[in-house]
Amino acid sequence: MAKSKSEGIDWGHWANLRKVRVYEALALLDGQEPPEDCPDADDESPAYRKRMRLLLDALSNREWFGPLTLNISEPLLHGLNLAELGRWARANGYTLPDEFPCAAAQAGAVQASAITRSVIPWKLWASVPHVQLWQAVALVLNIEPSSLKRSGLAWMAGPGRGPIFEPHSFPSATSRDDFNTALEFAERAANVTGPIHLNTGLAVGMNKREAQVSLREVVAYFIAGDWPGIPLQLVDLLPPSTTAKAGEQPPDALPPIAATRPEPLTTGHIANCFNGLGWDEKGWKKPLADKPKWLQSCVEVEGRRGVRETEWNPVCIGAALHRQKGIAIRTVRARFQAHHLLKPWLELWQDYEAENFDPE
């Protein structure tokens, strides 16, 4: 990465510009006064071209950079905000001189934020009946949830994609990546059948990551998965039998729920499985695509257009069909008993049925 050398750079000039060009940004990151003319990338060193590719790739990430001044014929002439560049560079390991716009201020902000993060009111968090899923994951990673600043550009990710946080509000780029990874695992595990149970009364119509869950269940899930570095204050929330290692469990200990759960079903599979219950197979495609409020908490993994289908929890959908569409419990149960894709879920459906519905 670039060294902290800034002799000969006219910072007063560059700091006052609304936009700088990519080739100028690369020079400033390298501690050099930018040249007057745009260089030919083919004539530059391999290291220069590597830094150029990294920066050009980052420019499309709205967590870091706002709208650019684009130059279609020459990417090195794209215009970008110098303060945004400084934030991105610092988070990616560049050593910036104090004169770099926002670099000194950001260093102070990061230091102050780190102090805030180090003081987590564990007793208060432990006393709350439910927390949002993302808050629980932050605590598992020893991050105070209130220290994470929501991105003003999160709306650009589209509905149901949040929450998205400013990268610089994390202690480090590594902790940001760990948070995103852990949150994705927790989102997959969070549904009405567990191992992280959604508080469905509060989660209807909400993004699953913002749904209300039990902090203890989230902690137990990550302990069972051997996630490293879980704070002792969270481990102490659970009884010893829950936190014991696999080899130390008593003989009658139940295996982790996650180990026996079937794979979620794709949109196409769900339409086939519940054909005739509410809609025919073709008719199911519309509610599954639109994701109305009564179906949103049934999503296990969000799909991406042209990449992968949305994946669903069929037990949740069966329960929603009864509650929202009046389909008889015995009819839903029969479908789990008969359809080959639903048979692996039958035991979970029977458990859920016994706990939540009166016998028919």
C-alpha positions in Angstrom: 0.0 0.0 0.0 1.0 3.6 -0.4 3.5 5.2 1.9 2.7 8.3 3.9 4.6 10.8 1.8 3.0 14.0 0.7 5.9 16.5 0.0 5.1 18.6 -3.0 1.4 18.0 -3.1 -0.8 21.1 -3.2 -3.4 19.9 -0.7 -5.1 23.3 -0.6 -5.9 22.9 -4.3 -7.0 19.2 -4.2 -9.1 19.5 -1.1 -11.2 22.3 -2.6 -12.1 20.3 -5.7 -15.6 18.8 -5.8 -14.3 15.8 -7.8 -10.9 14.4 -8.7 -10.2 12.1 -11.6 -9.2 8.5 -11.1 -5.6 9.0 -12.2 -5.3 12.0 -9.9 -6.7 9.9 -7.0 -4.2 7.1 -7.7 -1.3 9.6 -7.6 -2.6 11.2 -4.3 -2.9 7.7 -2.7 0.7 7.1 -3.7 1.8 10.4 -2.0 2.6 12.2 -5.3 1.4 15.4 -6.9 -0.9 14.2 -9.8 0.4 14.8 -13.4 -1.3 17.3 -15.6 -2.2 14.8 -18.2 -3.9 11.4 -17.9 -1.3 8.6 -18.3 -1.6 5.6 -20.5 -2.3 2.7 -18.2 -0.5 0.3 -20.5 2.7 2.3 -20.0 2.4 2.1 -16.2 3.8 -0.5 -13.8 1.9 -3.7 -13.0 1.5 -2.4 -9.4 -0.1 0.8 -10.8 -2.5 -1.2 -13.0 -3.4 -3.4 -10.0 -4.3 -0.4 -7.8 -6.2 1.1 -10.7 -8.3 -2.1 -11.1 -9.0 -2.2 -7.4 -10.2 1.4 -7.3 -12.3 1.1 -10.5 -14.0 -2.0 -9.1 -14.7 -0.2 -5.8 -16.3 2.8 -7.5 -19.5 0.8 -8.2 -19.9 0.0 -4.5 -22.4 2.5 -3.2 -21.4 1.7 0.4 -18.2 3.6 -0.4 -18.8 6.0 -3.3 -21.7 8.2 -4.4 -22.6 9.0 -8.0 -19.6 9.5 -10.2 -18.8 11.8 -13.1 -18.4 9.2 -15.8 -16.2 9.2 -18.8 -17.2 6.4 -21.1 -14.1 6.4 -23.3 -11.5 6.6 -20.5 -12.2 5.1 -17.0 -9.1 7.0 -15.6 -11.1 10.2 -16.2 -14.0 9.2 -14.0 -14.6 11.9 -11.4 -14.9 10.9 -7.7 -15.2 12.5 -4.3 -11.9 12.9 -2.6 -13.3 12.5 0.9 -15.0 9.3 -0.1 -11.8 8.1 -1.6 -10.0 8.7 1.7 -12.6 6.7 3.6 -12.3 3.8 1.2 -8.5 3.9 1.2 -8.2 4.0 5.0 -10.5 1.0 5.4 -8.5 -0.9 2.8 -5.1 -0.5 4.5 -3.7 2.7 2.9 -1.6 4.9 5.1 -2.8 8.4 4.4 -1.1 11.7 5.2 -2.8 14.0 7.7 -3.5 16.5 4.9 -5.7 14.0 3.0 -9.3 15.3 3.2 -11.2 13.8 6.1 -8.3 11.5 6.9 -7.3 13.1 10.2 -11.0 13.7 11.1 -11.8 10.1 10.3 -8.9 8.8 12.3 -10.3 10.6 15.3 -13.8 9.3 14.6 -12.6 5.8 14.3 -10.7 6.1 17.6 -13.8 7.6 19.4 -16.0 4.9 17.9 -13.6 2.2 19.1 -13.9 3.6 22.6 -17.7 3.5 22.4 -17.6 0.0 21.1 -15.5 -1.2 23.9 -18.2 -0.4 26.5 -21.1 -2.7 25.8 -23.9 -2.7 28.5 -24.1 -6.4 28.7 -26.6 -6.6 31.6 -29.0 -4.3 29.7 -28.8 -6.4 26.5 -29.2 -9.6 28.5 -32.4 -8.2 30.2 -34.1 -7.4 26.9 -36.7 -10.2 25.9 -36.0 -9.8 22.2 -33.5 -8.0 20.0 -33.2 -7.5 16.3 -31.3 -10.3 14.5 -28.6 -7.9 13.3 -28.1 -6.6 16.8 -27.7 -10.1 18.2 -25.0 -10.8 15.6 -23.2 -7.6 16.3 -23.0 -8.5 20.0 -21.7 -12.0 19.2 -18.9 -10.2 17.4 -18.3 -8.0 20.4 -19.6 -4.9 18.6 -22.0 -2.5 20.3 -25.0 -2.3 17.9 -25.5 1.5 18.4 -22.0 2.1 17.1 -22.9 0.9 13.6 -24.0 3.8 11.5 -26.7 3.1 8.9 -25.7 4.0 5.3 -27.5 6.9 3.7 -27.3 5.0 0.4 -28.9 1.8 1.7 -32.1 2.5 -0.2 -30.2 1.9 -3.5 -29.8 -1.8 -2.6 -33.6 -2.2 -3.0 -36.4 -3.3 -0.6 -35.6 -6.1 1.8 -31.9 -5.8 1.5 -31.1 -3.9 4.7 -29.8 -3.0 7.1 -26.6 -1.7 5.4 -24.0 0.1 7.6 -21.2 2.5 6.8 -18.0 0.5 6.4 -16.0 2.9 8.5 -18.3 2.3 11.6 -16.8 -1.1 12.0 -13.6 -1.6 14.0 -11.9 -3.0 10.9 -12.5 -4.3 7.4 -12.1 -7.8 8.8 -14.8 -7.3 11.4 -17.1 -5.9 8.7 -16.6 -9.0 6.6 -17.1 -11.3 9.7 -20.3 -9.4 10.5 -21.7 -9.9 7.0 -20.8 -13.6 7.0 -22.3 -14.2 10.5 -25.5 -12.3 9.6 -26.0 -14.4 6.5 -25.7 -17.6 8.5 -28.0 -16.3 11.2 -30.6 -15.2 8.5 -30.6 -18.7 7.1 -31.2 -20.2 10.6 -33.9 -17.7 11.6 -37.5 -19.0 10.9 -40.5 -20.1 12.8 -39.1 -23.6 13.4 -35.7 -22.6 14.6 -32.9 -23.0 15.5 -33.3 -19.2 15.8 -37.1 -18.7 16.2 -38.6 -15.6 14.8 -40.9 -13.7 17.0 -43.6 -13.8 14.3 -45.9 -11.3 15.9 -43.2 -8.6 15.5 -41.6 -9.9 12.3 -44.6 -9.9 9.9 -43.8 -7.5 7.0 -40.3 -6.8 8.3 -36.9 -7.6 6.8 -35.8 -10.8 8.5 -32.5 -9.2 9.6 -34.5 -6.7 11.5 -37.0 -9.2 13.0 -37.2 -9.8 16.7 -35.3 -12.8 18.0 -34.0 -14.2 21.3 -30.4 -13.2 22.0 -29.9 -16.4 23.9 -31.0 -18.5 20.8 -28.6 -16.6 18.6 -25.7 -17.1 21.0 -26.5 -20.8 21.3 -26.6 -21.1 17.5 -23.1 -19.7 17.1 -21.7 -21.7 20.0 -23.1 -24.9 18.4 -21.3 -23.8 15.2 -18.0 -23.2 16.9 -17.9 -19.5 16.0 -14.7 -18.2 17.5 -14.3 -15.3 20.0 -17.9 -15.1 21.4 -17.7 -12.8 24.4 -17.9 -14.5 27.8 -20.7 -12.2 28.8 -22.8 -13.9 26.2 -21.6 -17.4 26.9 -22.7 -16.9 30.5 -26.2 -16.3 29.4 -26.7 -20.0 28.6 -26.8 -23.0 31.0 -23.7 -25.1 31.1 -25.3 -28.0 29.2 -25.8 -25.6 26.2 -22.2 -24.3 26.2 -20.4 -27.6 26.7 -18.4 -28.9 23.8 -19.8 -31.8 21.8 -17.6 -34.4 23.5 -18.7 -33.2 27.0 -22.5 -33.3 26.4 -24.5 -35.6 28.6 -25.8 -38.8 26.8 -29.3 -37.6 26.6 -28.4 -34.2 25.0 -30.3 -33.3 21.9 -28.3 -32.8 18.7 -28.3 -29.2 17.3 -31.4 -28.5 15.3 -29.4 -27.1 12.4 -27.7 -30.4 11.9 -31.0 -32.2 11.0 -32.9 -29.5 9.2 -33.7 -30.2 5.6 -32.5 -27.9 2.9 -35.0 -25.0 2.1 -37.1 -25.3 -1.0 -36.8 -23.0 -4.1 -39.7 -21.0 -5.4 -40.4 -23.5 -8.1 -40.5 -26.4 -5.6 -42.8 -24.5 -3.3 -45.2 -23.8 -6.2 -45.2 -27.5 -7.0 -45.5 -28.7 -3.4 -48.5 -26.5 -2.6 -50.2 -26.7 -5.9 -54.0 -26.5 -5.3 -53.7 -25.0 -1.9 -54.7 -21.3 -2.5 -53.5 -21.4 -6.1 -52.5 -23.8 -8.8 -48.8 -24.2 -9.5 -48.8 -21.4 -12.0 -50.8 -19.1 -9.8 -48.4 -19.6 -6.9 -45.6 -17.9 -8.9 -47.1 -14.4 -8.4 -47.3 -14.3 -4.5 -43.9 -16.0 -4.3 -42.4 -13.4 -6.5 -44.3 -10.4 -4.9 -43.5 -11.7 -1.3 -46.6 -10.2 0.4 -46.3 -9.5 4.2 -47.7 -12.9 5.2 -45.0 -14.7 3.2 -42.0 -12.5 4.0 -41.0 -14.2 7.2 -41.0 -17.6 5.3 -38.0 -16.6 3.2 -34.8 -18.4 4.2 -32.4 -17.1 1.5 -33.2 -14.1 -0.7 -32.9 -14.8 -4.4 -31.1 -12.7 -7.0 -32.6 -12.2 -10.5 -30.8 -14.3 -13.0 -28.5 -15.8 -10.3 -30.5 -18.0 -7.9 -34.1 -18.6 -6.9 -35.4 -17.5 -3.5 -35.4 -20.4 -1.0 -38.3 -20.9 1.5 -39.2 -22.6 4.7 -42.2 -24.8 3.8 -43.3 -25.3 7.4 -43.7 -21.5 7.7 -45.7 -21.4 4.4 -48.0 -24.2 5.6 -48.7 -22.3 8.8 -49.3 -19.1 6.8 -51.7 -20.9 4.6 -53.8 -21.9 7.6 -53.7 -18.5 9.3 -54.0 -16.3 6.3 -55.9 -18.4 3.8 -58.0 -20.6 6.0 -56.6 -23.9 4.7 -57.4 -26.7 7.1 -54.5 -28.0 9.2 -55.3 -31.6 8.2 -55.1 -30.6 4.6 -51.7 -29.0 5.1 -50.5 -32.0 7.1 -51.6 -34.4 4.3 -49.5 -32.5 1.8 -46.4 -32.9 4.0 -47.2 -36.6 4.3 -47.7 -37.1 0.6 -45.3 -34.9 -1.4 -41.8 -36.2 -1.8 -40.2 -32.8 -1.4 -42.1 -32.1 1.8 -41.6 -35.5 3.5 -38.2 -34.5 4.9 -40.0 -31.6 6.6 -42.9 -33.7 8.0 -41.4 -34.2 11.5 -40.7 -30.4 11.8 -44.3 -29.7 10.6 -45.7 -32.2 13.2 -43.7 -30.5 16.0 -44.8 -27.1 14.9 -48.4 -28.2 14.6 -48.4 -29.7 18.0 -47.0 -26.6 19.6 -49.1 -24.0 17.8 -52.5 -25.4 16.7 -55.4 -27.2 18.4 -55.9 -30.9 17.3 -58.3 -31.4 14.5 
